[in-house]
């Protein structure tokens, strides 16, 4: 039976032509599942283009511009329809926690496999807003102090579903975040295909999007070692209290 759903409309924001070309080709190759609806190389044009097109997912890069990128993220995410994914290089200095607080739904590493990037678009497009708020709260708390007051064992219940091999894989990723999947597979004595299968299961069990998601989650919840995970829970955020929800950028 054919799928008559509308394609996921993706907007790209980046000042680097080569990055825009690469993402454009990657996403449009997945038509009719998804397509690029527009591209912007400045934040001012990005805000105008987003108003006109109302895309489903926005790939957002941090770069020097007249506008504050965190305020732009907040402005773009005022609409529940538009979901922002921050694109960052492994060694780029990007304020991850602040971006999540401003409204971004996740972080995508430019070094991730192409299929992982595509899956991140699909996941964030269909993701439950409640889960995103919870994830944002946990990441924000981690960035601020390294610890968040414990309120419930919801995360413990999710972590209990992880197998020993999945925990070993998480530890390997935390110990060397830049390691290639082939290197991790050799270290654990499994195939690269098995690594991808384990990661897919981990993302599903923990309600995560990609490798960056997993890295931040593991650091937050102490999943880097072999011991039992500490009792922990994400903290729910009230989006009305987040930065950037007070006034419009272009109204000043």
C-alpha positions in Angstrom: 0.0 0.0 0.0 1.5 3.3 -1.1 2.2 6.1 1.4 0.2 9.2 0.6 1.5 11.3 3.5 3.0 14.7 2.6 6.8 14.8 2.5 8.7 16.3 5.5 9.6 19.8 4.5 13.1 20.7 5.6 14.6 24.2 5.7 18.4 24.7 5.8 20.2 27.5 7.6 24.0 27.7 7.1 26.5 30.2 5.8 28.7 27.5 4.1 27.7 26.8 0.5 29.3 23.3 0.6 27.3 22.3 3.7 24.1 23.5 2.1 24.8 21.6 -1.1 25.6 18.4 0.8 22.4 18.6 2.9 20.3 19.5 0.0 21.5 16.5 -2.0 21.2 14.2 0.9 17.6 15.2 1.8 16.2 15.6 -1.7 17.5 12.1 -2.6 14.9 10.8 -0.1 11.9 12.2 -2.0 9.0 11.8 -1.6 9.7 11.0 2.0 11.3 14.4 2.6 12.4 17.4 0.6 14.3 20.7 1.0 11.8 23.6 1.1 14.3 26.4 1.2 17.8 27.6 2.2 19.1 30.7 4.1 22.6 32.0 4.6 21.7 34.7 7.1 19.5 34.6 10.2 17.4 37.6 9.0 16.5 35.9 5.7 15.9 32.6 7.6 13.3 34.2 9.8 11.5 35.7 6.8 11.7 32.4 4.8 10.4 30.4 7.8 7.4 32.7 8.1 6.6 32.2 4.4 7.2 28.5 4.1 6.4 27.1 7.6 8.7 24.1 7.2 8.4 21.0 9.4 12.1 20.7 10.3 14.8 23.3 10.3 18.5 22.4 10.2 20.2 25.2 12.1 23.9 26.0 12.2 25.6 28.6 14.5 27.7 31.2 12.6 28.6 34.9 12.9 25.7 37.1 12.1 24.0 40.4 13.1 21.3 38.5 15.0 21.9 36.3 18.2 21.6 32.7 17.0 19.9 31.6 20.3 17.3 34.3 20.0 16.7 33.2 16.4 16.2 29.6 17.5 13.6 30.9 20.0 11.9 32.8 17.3 11.8 29.9 14.9 10.3 27.5 17.5 7.4 29.8 18.5 5.4 27.7 16.1 4.8 24.1 17.3 4.9 23.0 13.7 8.6 24.0 13.1 11.1 21.9 14.9 14.8 22.9 14.9 17.7 20.5 14.7 21.1 22.1 15.4 23.9 20.9 13.1 27.3 21.0 14.7 30.8 19.6 13.9 32.3 17.4 16.6 34.9 20.0 17.5 32.7 23.1 17.0 31.9 25.2 20.1 28.2 25.3 20.1 26.1 26.2 23.3 24.2 22.9 23.2 22.2 23.3 26.5 21.2 26.9 25.7 20.1 25.9 22.2 17.8 23.2 23.7 16.5 25.7 26.2 15.7 28.1 23.4 13.6 25.5 21.7 15.8 23.2 19.6 14.6 19.6 19.6 18.0 18.0 19.2 21.6 18.1 18.0 22.9 16.4 14.9 26.6 15.8 14.4 27.9 16.7 10.9 30.1 13.6 11.3 27.2 11.2 11.8 26.4 8.7 9.0 24.0 10.0 6.4 21.3 7.5 7.4 21.5 8.7 11.0 21.0 12.2 9.9 18.0 11.2 7.8 16.6 9.2 10.7 17.0 12.2 13.0 14.8 14.3 10.7 12.1 11.6 10.8 12.3 11.1 14.5 12.2 14.8 15.5 9.3 15.4 13.0 7.2 12.7 14.7 8.4 13.1 18.3 6.1 13.8 21.2 6.6 17.4 22.6 6.4 16.0 26.2 9.5 13.9 25.6 11.3 16.8 24.1 10.6 19.1 27.0 11.8 16.5 29.5 15.0 15.9 27.5 15.6 19.7 27.3 15.2 20.0 31.1 17.6 17.2 31.8 20.3 18.6 29.4 19.8 22.1 30.8 20.2 21.0 34.3 23.3 18.9 33.5 25.0 21.8 31.7 24.3 24.2 34.6 25.5 22.1 37.5 26.1 18.5 36.4 23.3 17.3 38.6 19.5 17.8 38.8 17.4 17.1 41.9 15.8 13.7 41.7 12.0 13.5 41.6 11.0 10.1 40.1 12.5 7.0 38.7 11.0 7.2 35.2 14.5 7.2 33.6 15.5 4.3 35.8 12.7 2.3 34.3 13.9 3.1 30.8 17.5 2.3 31.6 16.6 -1.1 33.1 15.6 -2.2 29.6 19.2 -1.8 28.4 21.2 -5.1 27.9 24.7 -5.5 29.1 26.0 -5.3 25.5 24.1 -2.1 25.0 25.6 -0.6 28.2 29.1 -1.6 26.9 28.4 0.2 23.7 27.3 3.3 25.5 30.5 3.3 27.6 32.6 2.9 24.5 31.0 5.9 22.9 31.4 8.1 26.0 35.1 7.1 26.4 35.8 8.1 22.8 33.0 10.3 21.3 34.9 10.7 18.0 35.5 7.0 17.4 34.2 5.6 14.2 31.6 2.8 14.3 34.1 0.3 12.8 36.6 1.1 15.5 33.9 0.6 18.2 32.9 -2.7 16.6 36.5 -4.0 16.6 36.9 -3.0 20.3 33.7 -4.9 21.3 34.3 -7.8 19.1 31.2 -7.4 17.0 30.3 -6.4 13.5 29.7 -2.8 12.5 26.2 -3.8 11.4 25.6 -5.1 15.0 26.7 -1.8 16.4 24.1 0.0 14.3 21.4 -2.4 15.5 22.4 -1.9 19.1 22.3 1.8 18.7 18.9 1.7 17.1 17.6 -0.3 20.1 19.2 2.1 22.5 17.7 5.2 20.9 14.3 3.5 21.0 14.5 2.4 24.6 15.8 5.8 25.8 13.7 8.0 23.5 16.8 9.6 21.9 17.5 10.8 18.4 21.2 10.2 17.6 24.7 9.8 18.9 25.0 13.3 20.3 21.7 12.8 22.1 23.1 9.5 23.6 26.4 11.1 24.7 24.7 13.9 26.6 22.2 11.4 28.1 24.9 9.1 29.2 26.9 11.8 30.9 23.8 13.2 32.6 22.7 9.8 33.9 26.0 8.2 34.7 25.8 5.4 32.1 29.6 5.6 31.2 30.7 3.0 33.7 29.7 -0.6 34.4 28.0 0.1 37.7 24.3 0.3 38.1 23.0 3.7 36.8 22.2 6.3 39.5 18.6 7.1 40.3 17.8 9.9 37.9 15.0 11.7 36.1 14.6 14.5 33.6 13.0 17.7 34.9 9.9 19.0 33.0 10.3 22.4 31.5 7.6 25.1 31.3 8.2 26.4 27.8 6.7 29.8 28.8 9.7 30.3 31.1 12.3 29.7 28.5 14.5 32.5 27.1 13.3 34.1 23.9 9.6 33.6 24.7 9.0 37.1 25.8 9.3 39.4 22.8 9.7 39.1 19.0 13.2 39.7 17.6 12.0 41.8 14.7 9.6 43.8 16.8 12.5 45.7 18.5 
